[in-house]
């Protein structure tokens, strides 16, 4: 999907958008079309990390120009694999369920171009919002934010949200290990521990359009808590 326009070959930063996906064939055309519209005229690639979907997720994504990688271990494993295989200088993680607005890609890109190592979308700062989060998930997120900020002297407002951008140069420093839904917490914690330059930007989480919900509130909450404790005990 890399734009081939000659005016972009001479200059411009390449952007890699990494999307873990599982059985998202209905969402994929809308998502990639939205990305193409916003990224028109820029040098970019879309990498879909497919969890061996039983539908046509991978076929549709590839037909629309995305590069396909396979990983069925978990969200964290898929994201790590996609980021490690990305060729861009700016890396963006994005969900496949239409909860992340493609129009916000420009804000995430601008954060890295402004000199930050990681730019994190937040639903809980001015201008941010969620049309999907339940009361129990909102409470859990606030609890995790409080715990991480207290343990690692950080100042986050959101913890369990995956719409983020990265300077590729810091990927090796992060040394990401989480295989499941603890990946966002791991990124935030390690960024704080390493003293990386981070910024939060407002993001609106749209109502998820997945055919089957991927979130398991209490189990995933346990995984995130385990991730926080594990990283607190590591040097």
C-alpha positions, -999 to +999 in steps of 0.1 A: +000+000+000+030+023+000+022+054-020+043+055-052+038+092-061+072+105-071+068+137-051+067+116-019+097+094-028+121+123-026+111+133+009+086+125+036+086+102+066+073+067+060+045+056+083+036+020+092+001+013+105-001-020+123-035-036+128-039-069+148-071-086+134-092-117+140-124-123+120-129-087+110-140-091+073-170-068+077-149-040+092-118-043+071-131-025+039-143+005+060-111+007+080-087+005+051-108+028+030-107+054+059-070+050+062-064+055+025-085+087+025-066+102+054-031+090+043-035+101+007-004+118-006+018+103+023+043+075+022+028+047+043+020+010+046-007-009+063+003-042+081-026-065+091-015-091+116-041-118+112-048-144+139-056-170+113-092-157+109-118-182+098-134-156+075-120-135+047-102-108+068-068-115+054-080-119+018-099-086+019-071-067+035-045-080+010-068-072-019-070-036-006-032-033-005-023-043+031+007-065+039-004-096+058+015-112+086+001-141+107+002-146+145-024-163+166-008-161+201-026-130+213-030-092+207+003-083+223+022-109+203+005-098+171+013-062+177+049-069+186+054-090+154+038-063+133+059-035+148+091-055+144+083-061+107+073-025+099+095-005+076+083+029+086+100+055+107+068+062+125+048+032+137+011+033+147-009+007+165-046+006+155-076-017+163-095-034+136-130-031+151-136+005+139-133+019+174-103+041+162-110+070+139-087+071+109-089+110+109-069+109+142-039+094+124-026+129+115-025+139+152-006+107+161+019+113+133+023+149+144+032+139+179+062+119+167+072+145+142+072+170+170+099+151+188+081+127+211+091+090+214+055+078+220+022+096+213-008+080+231-044+085+223-064+093+254-102+091+260-100+110+292-083+143+285-100+174+270-113+166+236-113+129+242-143+106+246-156+071+244-189+059+229-182+023+239-167+020+274-188+005+301-189+017+337-169-013+349-143-008+322-140+029+330-136+022+367-109-005+360-090+019+337-090+046+363-077+022+389-049+010+366-040+046+358-038+055+395-017+024+402+008+029+374+011+067+381+018+059+418+043+032+411+062+047+382+058+084+388+040+089+355+011+112+346-011+092+323-048+097+320-055+065+300-040+030+303-060+004+283-062+021+249-043+009+220-043+039+195-007+050+197+023+060+176+060+054+181+093+065+169+108+033+155+141+041+171+128+034+206+112+000+197+143-020+208+146-001+240+110-010+250+118-048+246+081-056+246+072-091+259+035-092+267+015-116+245-020-106+254-041-076+264-014-064+288+006-049+260-007-013+264+001-013+301+036-027+294+043+001+268+031+028+292+051+014+321+083+009+302+081+043+287+079+058+322+107+036+335+130+044+306+123+081+308+110+083+272+094+115+259+057+108+258+026+128+251-012+121+253-035+135+226-073+134+227-090+105+210-127+095+205-133+058+209-162+048+186-186+020+194-170-013+184-183-030+154-167-065+159-190-094+152-178-112+183-165-091+213-128-097+219-128-080+253-132-102+284-135-075+311-125-094+342-100-117+327-083-090+307-083-068+339-065-096+357-039-098+329-033-060+330-029-061+368-005-090+365+015-069+339+017-039+362+029-060+392+054-079+371+070-048+357+070-032+392+091-061+405+116-059+376+145-035+377 
